[in-house]
Amino acid sequence: MKDKLFPADRMRMKELAGATGVPKGTIQYYIKEGLIPKPIKTQTNMAYYSTEHVNAIRLIKELQSKRYLPLSVIKKIVLQGKDGLSVDEIQTIAKLDGKLFKNLAESLTIRKITAKQLIHRTGADSKEIKELEAMGILHPQKKANQKYYDEDDIRIMECWKKLRELGFSKELGFAPEDFGPYRELMGRLVEEETKIMLKRTLGKITIDEMVHMVEEGTPVLNTIIGLIRKRLILETVRTYAAAFSETATHEK
C-alpha cells in the first residue's frame, strides 16, 4: 500500500532544500502560495517530497533568474499548468520564448511606426487603436514615452481598414469590440494546441525541431482553420434556410 502512496524518489525537506539550493522557509512559502504541490504527510511533522517538487522549484528559480519574472506572474504560469500541463511542459514552453518566429522577424524589414503614422496609413482613429490595445489585439512597444507598432500591428490595422472599405462601417455599428469573441476563442484554441503539441512531442524532439514545426505548421493550420470556418458559415446558412423552408411549407 505504501508503494502506491509514496513515490520511489521520496525525500524529506532537508533533502529537498539540498537538491534545489532553496532554504526551508522559502519552500514552505512556495507551498503556502500554491507555487509547488503540497507534500504527502504521514504525521503532523512528517512530510515527503519528490522530484516533482524539485522540478517545480527549479522552474521557479529559472523563471526568476533568466526571465526576471516576479512571483505573482510565476504563480499565474504555475496555475495554468494545473489545467493540464506538467512542470516539464511548462519548462519547454519557457524555452520557446525568444525562438519562435525569430528567423521570420529577422528576414523582414520591420517597419515600426508611431500611432500617428498608423492612423494616417490605415484611417483608424486613436480611440479604435486604444480599444484594440486594451483587448490585447495590438501590442505596441513603448520606447522613450512613445509607442511603436510592428509589422503584425500594421497588418491587423490594414485588414481593419479593408473591412471598413467592404462595408463594415461605424454607421452600421461595427466596432473593435467585435473582435472580442475572436480573441477569446483563439486564446482557447492556442491553449489546446499547446497542450496537444506538448503531449505529442515532449521528450521526443528537440526545441529547435519543435520551433520548426510550429513556424512551418502555423500557416498551414491557418489555411485549414479558414476552410473549416468557411464550411461552418455555409452549414449555418443552410441550416437556417432549411428551417425557414420547412416552416413555410407547414404554413401552406
Protein Blocks (a to p, Z undefined) as FASTA:
>chain_A
ZZmmpcfkbccfklmmmmnopafklmmmmmmnopaccdddfbfklccddfklmmmmmmmm
mmmmmnopafklmmmmmmmmmnopafklmmmmmmmgokgoklmmmmpccddddfklmmmm
nopafklmmmmmmnomaccddeehiacddfklmmmmmmmmmmmmnopafknopafklmmm
mmmmmmmmmmmmmmmmmmmmgopacfklmmmmmmmmmmmmmmmmmmmmmmmmmmmmmmmm
mmmmmmmmmmZZ
